[in-house]
Amino acid sequence: MALKHKGLDDFGRVPVSFRDRSPIAFSNQDRIPVLVDGDHWVNDSWEIACYLEDAYPDRPTLFGGEMGRAEALFINAWTQQIQNPGLINIILWDAFQAVDPADRDWWREDREKRYGSLEIYQNGKDEKLVSWRQSLEPMRVTLGEQQYLGGETPAYADYIVFGTIQFARCVGQYDVLEPGDPIRDWCERLLDMFDGFARQAPTVTT
Amino acid sequence: MALKHKGLDDFGRVPVSFRDRSPIAFSNQDRIPVLVDGDHWVNDSWEIACYLEDAYPDRPTLFGGEMGRAEALFINAWTQQIQNPGLINIILWDAFQAVDPADRDWWREDREKRYGSLEIYQNGKDEKLVSWRQSLEPMRVTLGEQQYLGGETPAYADYIVFGTIQFARCVGQYDVLEPGDPIRDWCERLLDMFDGFARQAPTVTT
């Protein structure tokens, strides 16, 4: 979404499987995403956004200046500390079902180190979903006032939160946002952007 | 803090008691704060910040542009929906003790409509404090990376959260932030600003 936002449309994508990180071996680390731009590479979504903003300052802005970037870091932290853990709690089992069978042993071992037994996540999803939706209230209030977290147009802050919901959308087995929720409407607007770019992402049901 | 940030130092302050809103009767509404600037008035902290930013664009910025303003609205919503209710839960009883005795009947009736019996808030403060501190984790993570929510300098976003903690500091009977907490250090930096302006606010113990 950040690449598209910057109008950097001619990028390629290289699949990286969980069990085989050889496509990113050049980076001497094993975390995705990794962005390669000419002879430069950068990993971590936040760092990639910062790199794009700094390397392409004349393209549409992701942060709207240093203060906007600083505030977006809070939204990033909120997403990582509050919003995404709540969502993972709901979709972890579904995510496991969506993993390439050849990756499942790797994935189970890795994820169980962090989250405990995957089987725990089969249950209680409805209650967790209610609680997760409630935790989004600050976003709901904000989107009652403006179209995007970035205001009249999306900012990187929007893509931070959207990325986690897009993940749920692609691997989950039911909608996490209710009809009529302003956050769902916001999500639909982001799915429509860039000629429906995010809508074209493969999902477990397609 | 927003006035000081804008370098608008020559303001006066008019006390408004809970039971008597006659000083703001001209505004045909009863909520404080109300800012009067020449023949213009505006109420609501967020609206006041927006007014100052727009009316004094050549002074130090509170938002850093439209995207920063939009993102600050999320931080405002997070403060109002999550952070401040958690803090009120802890300090409501202390706040009641700090109310001018002549205002107490008014205050009890008004607050009990919103929060239920004030007596409930005498208990469980230690547990509520642990939970409130935990809810600040996104801010703690952010302040691990930068001095202020606004980055290297404070933004209105900082003053939003600070205002609620300053309220607790002035009416509460114990520190809500632990020594060593980056949020406490941030709070101390804000208390030092503008020649210790916020530090000079009267508290129940002074």
HADDOCK unambig.tbl for C-alpha pairs under 7 A between the chains (distance, minus, plus):
assign (segid A and resid 63 and name CA) (segid B and resid 67 and name CA) 6.75 0.50 0.50
assign (segid A and resid 64 and name CA) (segid B and resid 65 and name CA) 6.57 0.50 0.50
assign (segid A and resid 64 and name CA) (segid B and resid 67 and name CA) 5.26 0.50 0.50
assign (segid A and resid 64 and name CA) (segid B and resid 68 and name CA) 6.54 0.50 0.50
assign (segid A and resid 65 and name CA) (segid B and resid 64 and name CA) 6.56 0.50 0.50
assign (segid A and resid 67 and name CA) (segid B and resid 63 and name CA) 6.74 0.50 0.50
assign (segid A and resid 67 and name CA) (segid B and resid 64 and name CA) 5.26 0.50 0.50
assign (segid A and resid 67 and name CA) (segid B and resid 68 and name CA) 5.97 0.50 0.50
assign (segid A and resid 67 and name CA) (segid B and resid 150 and name CA) 4.96 0.50 0.50
assign (segid A and resid 67 and name CA) (segid B and resid 151 and name CA) 5.97 0.50 0.50
assign (segid A and resid 68 and name CA) (segid B and resid 64 and name CA) 6.53 0.50 0.50
assign (segid A and resid 68 and name CA) (segid B and resid 67 and name CA) 5.98 0.50 0.50
assign (segid A and resid 68 and name CA) (segid B and resid 68 and name CA) 4.01 0.50 0.50
assign (segid A and resid 68 and name CA) (segid B and resid 71 and name CA) 6.91 0.50 0.50
assign (segid A and resid 70 and name CA) (segid B and resid 149 and name CA) 6.00 0.50 0.50
assign (segid A and resid 70 and name CA) (segid B and resid 150 and name CA) 5.32 0.50 0.50
assign (segid A and resid 70 and name CA) (segid B and resid 151 and name CA) 4.83 0.50 0.50
assign (segid A and resid 71 and name CA) (segid B and resid 68 and name CA) 6.89 0.50 0.50
assign (segid A and resid 71 and name CA) (segid B and resid 71 and name CA) 6.37 0.50 0.50
assign (segid A and resid 71 and name CA) (segid B and resid 72 and name CA) 6.87 0.50 0.50
assign (segid A and resid 71 and name CA) (segid B and resid 149 and name CA) 5.66 0.50 0.50
assign (segid A and resid 71 and name CA) (segid B and resid 150 and name CA) 5.89 0.50 0.50
assign (segid A and resid 72 and name CA) (segid B and resid 71 and name CA) 6.89 0.50 0.50
assign (segid A and resid 73 and name CA) (segid B and resid 142 and name CA) 6.23 0.50 0.50
assign (segid A and resid 74 and name CA) (segid B and resid 138 and name CA) 6.30 0.50 0.50
assign (segid A and resid 74 and name CA) (segid B and resid 139 and name CA) 6.32 0.50 0.50
assign (segid A and resid 74 and name CA) (segid B and resid 142 and name CA) 5.45 0.50 0.50
assign (segid A and resid 74 and name CA) (segid B and resid 149 and name CA) 6.95 0.50 0.50
assign (segid A and resid 77 and name CA) (segid B and resid 138 and name CA) 4.78 0.50 0.50
assign (segid A and resid 77 and name CA) (segid B and resid 141 and name CA) 6.37 0.50 0.50
assign (segid A and resid 77 and name CA) (segid B and resid 142 and name CA) 6.41 0.50 0.50
assign (segid A and resid 78 and name CA) (segid B and resid 138 and name CA) 4.78 0.50 0.50
assign (segid A and resid 81 and name CA) (segid B and resid 137 and name CA) 6.98 0.50 0.50
assign (segid A and resid 81 and name CA) (segid B and resid 138 and name CA) 6.07 0.50 0.50
assign (segid A and resid 137 and name CA) (segid B and resid 81 and name CA) 6.99 0.50 0.50
assign (segid A and resid 138 and name CA) (segid B and resid 74 and name CA) 6.31 0.50 0.50
assign (segid A and resid 138 and name CA) (segid B and resid 77 and name CA) 4.78 0.50 0.50
assign (segid A and resid 138 and name CA) (segid B and resid 78 and name CA) 4.78 0.50 0.50
assign (segid A and resid 138 and name CA) (segid B and resid 81 and name CA) 6.06 0.50 0.50
assign (segid A and resid 139 and name CA) (segid B and resid 74 and name CA) 6.34 0.50 0.50
assign (segid A and resid 141 and name CA) (segid B and resid 77 and name CA) 6.37 0.50 0.50
assign (segid A and resid 142 and name CA) (segid B and resid 73 and name CA) 6.23 0.50 0.50
assign (segid A and resid 142 and name CA) (segid B and resid 74 and name CA) 5.46 0.50 0.50
assign (segid A and resid 142 and name CA) (segid B and resid 77 and name CA) 6.41 0.50 0.50
assign (segid A and resid 149 and name CA) (segid B and resid 70 and name CA) 6.00 0.50 0.50
assign (segid A and resid 149 and name CA) (segid B and resid 71 and name CA) 5.66 0.50 0.50
assign (segid A and resid 149 and name CA) (segid B and resid 74 and name CA) 6.94 0.50 0.50
assign (segid A and resid 150 and name CA) (segid B and resid 67 and name CA) 4.97 0.50 0.50
assign (segid A and resid 150 and name CA) (segid B and resid 70 and name CA) 5.32 0.50 0.50
assign (segid A and resid 150 and name CA) (segid B and resid 71 and name CA) 5.89 0.50 0.50
assign (segid A and resid 151 and name CA) (segid B and resid 67 and name CA) 5.98 0.50 0.50
assign (segid A and resid 151 and name CA) (segid B and resid 70 and name CA) 4.82 0.50 0.50
